Amino acid sequence: MLFVGADGEDIDEDTVARVDDAVRAVEAYREDEPEDFALWRAAVLNLAN
């Protein structure tokens, strides 16, 4: 992945670590609670409609 700050600036290692932790949390949730994850995902996708 490529991480860039909001205005194109560099981001620090702490920010990269927080994003990585968030990705791992979502992956774990998807694996542990597949039905709930599917509902959550559908709700998020419906926000675009």
Biopython code that builds the backbone (N, CA, C, O; Angstrom):
import numpy as np
from Bio.PDB.StructureBuilder import StructureBuilder

atoms = [
    (1, "MET", "N", (0.831, -1.174, 0.000)),
    (1, "MET", "CA", (0.000, 0.000, 0.000)),
    (1, "MET", "C", (0.872, 1.233, 0.000)),
    (1, "MET", "O", (2.019, 1.210, 0.446)),
    (2, "LEU", "N", (0.313, 2.297, -0.503)),
    (2, "LEU", "CA", (0.978, 3.589, -0.511)),
    (2, "LEU", "C", (0.162, 4.520, 0.376)),
    (2, "LEU", "O", (-1.036, 4.697, 0.156)),
    (3, "PHE", "N", (0.800, 5.108, 1.366)),
    (3, "PHE", "CA", (0.128, 6.021, 2.280)),
    (3, "PHE", "C", (0.606, 7.439, 2.011)),
    (3, "PHE", "O", (1.806, 7.706, 1.950)),
    (4, "VAL", "N", (-0.356, 8.345, 1.852)),
    (4, "VAL", "CA", (-0.049, 9.751, 1.616)),
    (4, "VAL", "C", (-0.976, 10.578, 2.492)),
    (4, "VAL", "O", (-2.147, 10.239, 2.662)),
    (5, "GLY", "N", (-0.455, 11.651, 3.042)),
    (5, "GLY", "CA", (-1.268, 12.536, 3.860)),
    (5, "GLY", "C", (-2.336, 13.242, 3.043)),
    (5, "GLY", "O", (-2.332, 13.184, 1.814)),
    (6, "ALA", "N", (-3.248, 13.905, 3.732)),
    (6, "ALA", "CA", (-4.397, 14.549, 3.095)),
    (6, "ALA", "C", (-3.998, 15.539, 2.004)),
    (6, "ALA", "O", (-4.667, 15.623, 0.974)),
    (7, "ASP", "N", (-2.939, 16.274, 2.212)),
    (7, "ASP", "CA", (-2.506, 17.262, 1.223)),
    (7, "ASP", "C", (-1.275, 16.803, 0.460)),
    (7, "ASP", "O", (-0.534, 17.621, -0.086)),
    (8, "GLY", "N", (-1.056, 15.482, 0.422)),
    (8, "GLY", "CA", (0.078, 14.933, -0.301)),
    (8, "GLY", "C", (1.364, 14.895, 0.486)),
    (8, "GLY", "O", (2.405, 14.508, -0.045)),
    (9, "GLU", "N", (1.311, 15.293, 1.757)),
    (9, "GLU", "CA", (2.522, 15.295, 2.584)),
    (9, "GLU", "C", (2.842, 13.892, 3.072)),
    (9, "GLU", "O", (2.001, 12.995, 3.008)),
    (10, "ASP", "N", (4.042, 13.712, 3.551)),
    (10, "ASP", "CA", (4.453, 12.437, 4.127)),
    (10, "ASP", "C", (3.696, 12.193, 5.423)),
    (10, "ASP", "O", (3.257, 13.131, 6.088)),
    (11, "ILE", "N", (3.549, 10.930, 5.770)),
    (11, "ILE", "CA", (2.970, 10.579, 7.059)),
    (11, "ILE", "C", (4.004, 9.796, 7.852)),
    (11, "ILE", "O", (4.916, 9.191, 7.289)),
    (12, "ASP", "N", (3.843, 9.820, 9.176)),
    (12, "ASP", "CA", (4.845, 9.180, 10.026)),
    (12, "ASP", "C", (4.533, 7.703, 10.246)),
    (12, "ASP", "O", (3.461, 7.216, 9.887)),
    (13, "GLU", "N", (5.484, 7.011, 10.836)),
    (13, "GLU", "CA", (5.356, 5.574, 11.072)),
    (13, "GLU", "C", (4.197, 5.255, 12.017)),
    (13, "GLU", "O", (3.579, 4.198, 11.894)),
    (14, "ASP", "N", (3.896, 6.150, 12.952)),
    (14, "ASP", "CA", (2.785, 5.935, 13.871)),
    (14, "ASP", "C", (1.461, 5.870, 13.113)),
    (14, "ASP", "O", (0.613, 5.031, 13.418)),
    (15, "THR", "N", (1.281, 6.737, 12.143)),
    (15, "THR", "CA", (0.064, 6.735, 11.330)),
    (15, "THR", "C", (-0.030, 5.458, 10.505)),
    (15, "THR", "O", (-1.102, 4.861, 10.405)),
    (16, "VAL", "N", (1.073, 5.041, 9.920)),
    (16, "VAL", "CA", (1.095, 3.799, 9.146)),
    (16, "VAL", "C", (0.722, 2.624, 10.048)),
    (16, "VAL", "O", (-0.034, 1.743, 9.636)),
    (17, "ALA", "N", (1.243, 2.604, 11.267)),
    (17, "ALA", "CA", (0.940, 1.529, 12.211)),
    (17, "ALA", "C", (-0.544, 1.520, 12.579)),
    (17, "ALA", "O", (-1.145, 0.452, 12.688)),
    (18, "ARG", "N", (-1.136, 2.692, 12.770)),
    (18, "ARG", "CA", (-2.567, 2.758, 13.101)),
    (18, "ARG", "C", (-3.427, 2.256, 11.952)),
    (18, "ARG", "O", (-4.413, 1.554, 12.176)),
    (19, "VAL", "N", (-3.066, 2.607, 10.728)),
    (19, "VAL", "CA", (-3.808, 2.116, 9.562)),
    (19, "VAL", "C", (-3.660, 0.603, 9.459)),
    (19, "VAL", "O", (-4.637, -0.102, 9.204)),
    (20, "ASP", "N", (-2.460, 0.108, 9.652)),
    (20, "ASP", "CA", (-2.214, -1.333, 9.604)),
    (20, "ASP", "C", (-3.043, -2.059, 10.665)),
    (20, "ASP", "O", (-3.615, -3.113, 10.389)),
    (21, "ASP", "N", (-3.109, -1.503, 11.869)),
    (21, "ASP", "CA", (-3.922, -2.097, 12.932)),
    (21, "ASP", "C", (-5.398, -2.133, 12.539)),
    (21, "ASP", "O", (-6.090, -3.118, 12.796)),
    (22, "ALA", "N", (-5.874, -1.060, 11.919)),
    (22, "ALA", "CA", (-7.273, -0.998, 11.498)),
    (22, "ALA", "C", (-7.563, -2.047, 10.426)),
    (22, "ALA", "O", (-8.613, -2.688, 10.460)),
    (23, "VAL", "N", (-6.660, -2.225, 9.491)),
    (23, "VAL", "CA", (-6.838, -3.235, 8.441)),
    (23, "VAL", "C", (-6.893, -4.626, 9.061)),
    (23, "VAL", "O", (-7.744, -5.437, 8.696)),
    (24, "ARG", "N", (-5.994, -4.904, 9.992)),
    (24, "ARG", "CA", (-6.005, -6.210, 10.661)),
    (24, "ARG", "C", (-7.301, -6.428, 11.439)),
    (24, "ARG", "O", (-7.826, -7.541, 11.469)),
    (25, "ALA", "N", (-7.814, -5.385, 12.061)),
    (25, "ALA", "CA", (-9.064, -5.504, 12.823)),
    (25, "ALA", "C", (-10.232, -5.838, 11.895)),
    (25, "ALA", "O", (-11.067, -6.681, 12.224)),
    (26, "VAL", "N", (-10.291, -5.190, 10.756)),
    (26, "VAL", "CA", (-11.367, -5.481, 9.799)),
    (26, "VAL", "C", (-11.233, -6.904, 9.263)),
    (26, "VAL", "O", (-12.234, -7.607, 9.126)),
    (27, "GLU", "N", (-10.024, -7.332, 8.962)),
    (27, "GLU", "CA", (-9.823, -8.700, 8.484)),
    (27, "GLU", "C", (-10.260, -9.719, 9.528)),
    (27, "GLU", "O", (-10.901, -10.715, 9.195)),
    (28, "ALA", "N", (-9.920, -9.476, 10.778)),
    (28, "ALA", "CA", (-10.313, -10.388, 11.851)),
    (28, "ALA", "C", (-11.830, -10.410, 12.014)),
    (28, "ALA", "O", (-12.421, -11.474, 12.197)),
    (29, "TYR", "N", (-12.452, -9.249, 11.948)),
    (29, "TYR", "CA", (-13.913, -9.156, 12.055)),
    (29, "TYR", "C", (-14.574, -9.918, 10.912)),
    (29, "TYR", "O", (-15.550, -10.637, 11.123)),
    (30, "ARG", "N", (-14.041, -9.760, 9.704)),
    (30, "ARG", "CA", (-14.587, -10.452, 8.530)),
    (30, "ARG", "C", (-14.497, -11.969, 8.717)),
    (30, "ARG", "O", (-15.425, -12.694, 8.358)),
    (31, "GLU", "N", (-13.404, -12.441, 9.268)),
    (31, "GLU", "CA", (-13.223, -13.881, 9.476)),
    (31, "GLU", "C", (-14.056, -14.409, 10.645)),
    (31, "GLU", "O", (-14.616, -15.502, 10.561)),
    (32, "ASP", "N", (-14.140, -13.642, 11.728)),
    (32, "ASP", "CA", (-14.822, -14.094, 12.938)),
    (32, "ASP", "C", (-16.343, -13.942, 12.866)),
    (32, "ASP", "O", (-17.078, -14.731, 13.460)),
    (33, "GLU", "N", (-16.808, -12.937, 12.145)),
    (33, "GLU", "CA", (-18.241, -12.630, 12.084)),
    (33, "GLU", "C", (-18.677, -12.418, 10.635)),
    (33, "GLU", "O", (-19.050, -11.303, 10.268)),
    (34, "PRO", "N", (-18.639, -13.462, 9.804)),
    (34, "PRO", "CA", (-18.909, -13.272, 8.377)),
    (34, "PRO", "C", (-20.311, -12.731, 8.077)),
    (34, "PRO", "O", (-20.473, -11.927, 7.159)),
    (35, "GLU", "N", (-21.323, -13.158, 8.833)),
    (35, "GLU", "CA", (-22.680, -12.663, 8.571)),
    (35, "GLU", "C", (-22.803, -11.190, 8.927)),
    (35, "GLU", "O", (-23.353, -10.405, 8.155)),
    (36, "ASP", "N", (-22.291, -10.813, 10.096)),
    (36, "ASP", "CA", (-22.331, -9.399, 10.493)),
    (36, "ASP", "C", (-21.516, -8.543, 9.538)),
    (36, "ASP", "O", (-21.928, -7.440, 9.179)),
    (37, "PHE", "N", (-20.361, -9.050, 9.128)),
    (37, "PHE", "CA", (-19.531, -8.298, 8.193)),
    (37, "PHE", "C", (-20.276, -8.072, 6.886)),
    (37, "PHE", "O", (-20.228, -6.974, 6.332)),
    (38, "ALA", "N", (-20.964, -9.093, 6.385)),
    (38, "ALA", "CA", (-21.712, -8.951, 5.137)),
    (38, "ALA", "C", (-22.793, -7.880, 5.265)),
    (38, "ALA", "O", (-23.004, -7.097, 4.339)),
    (39, "LEU", "N", (-23.476, -7.843, 6.407)),
    (39, "LEU", "CA", (-24.494, -6.809, 6.629)),
    (39, "LEU", "C", (-23.868, -5.422, 6.697)),
    (39, "LEU", "O", (-24.381, -4.474, 6.103)),
    (40, "TRP", "N", (-22.765, -5.308, 7.418)),
    (40, "TRP", "CA", (-22.054, -4.038, 7.550)),
    (40, "TRP", "C", (-21.583, -3.547, 6.188)),
    (40, "TRP", "O", (-21.746, -2.373, 5.852)),
    (41, "ARG", "N", (-20.996, -4.456, 5.400)),
    (41, "ARG", "CA", (-20.490, -4.108, 4.076)),
    (41, "ARG", "C", (-21.626, -3.639, 3.173)),
    (41, "ARG", "O", (-21.487, -2.637, 2.471)),
    (42, "ALA", "N", (-22.743, -4.355, 3.186)),
    (42, "ALA", "CA", (-23.892, -3.968, 2.368)),
    (42, "ALA", "C", (-24.399, -2.585, 2.756)),
    (42, "ALA", "O", (-24.766, -1.788, 1.892)),
    (43, "ALA", "N", (-24.419, -2.302, 4.050)),
    (43, "ALA", "CA", (-24.871, -0.979, 4.512)),
    (43, "ALA", "C", (-23.936, 0.110, 4.009)),
    (43, "ALA", "O", (-24.392, 1.166, 3.568)),
    (44, "VAL", "N", (-22.647, -0.134, 4.070)),
    (44, "VAL", "CA", (-21.677, 0.867, 3.600)),
    (44, "VAL", "C", (-21.831, 1.084, 2.099)),
    (44, "VAL", "O", (-21.812, 2.222, 1.630)),
    (45, "LEU", "N", (-21.983, 0.000, 1.346)),
    (45, "LEU", "CA", (-22.127, 0.129, -0.104)),
    (45, "LEU", "C", (-23.424, 0.863, -0.464)),
    (45, "LEU", "O", (-23.476, 1.581, -1.462)),
    (46, "ASN", "N", (-24.468, 0.682, 0.349)),
    (46, "ASN", "CA", (-25.724, 1.373, 0.089)),
    (46, "ASN", "C", (-25.637, 2.877, 0.336)),
    (46, "ASN", "O", (-26.455, 3.636, -0.184)),
    (47, "LEU", "N", (-24.664, 3.311, 1.115)),
    (47, "LEU", "CA", (-24.505, 4.745, 1.352)),
    (47, "LEU", "C", (-24.199, 5.489, 0.054)),
    (47, "LEU", "O", (-24.525, 6.668, -0.083)),
    (48, "ALA", "N", (-23.582, 4.806, -0.884)),
    (48, "ALA", "CA", (-23.222, 5.433, -2.155)),
    (48, "ALA", "C", (-24.411, 5.573, -3.096)),
    (48, "ALA", "O", (-24.342, 6.296, -4.090)),
    (49, "ASN", "N", (-25.488, 4.887, -2.782)),
    (49, "ASN", "CA", (-26.667, 4.929, -3.678)),
    (49, "ASN", "C", (-27.646, 5.980, -3.285)),
    (49, "ASN", "O", (-28.679, 6.136, -3.937)),
]
sb = StructureBuilder()
sb.init_structure("model")
sb.init_model(0)
sb.init_chain("A")
sb.init_seg("    ")
for serial, (resi, resn, name, xyz) in enumerate(atoms, 1):
    if name == "N":
        sb.init_residue(resn, " ", resi, " ")
    sb.init_atom(name, np.array(xyz, "f"), 0.0, 1.0, " ", f" {name:<3s}", serial, name[0])
structure = sb.get_structure()
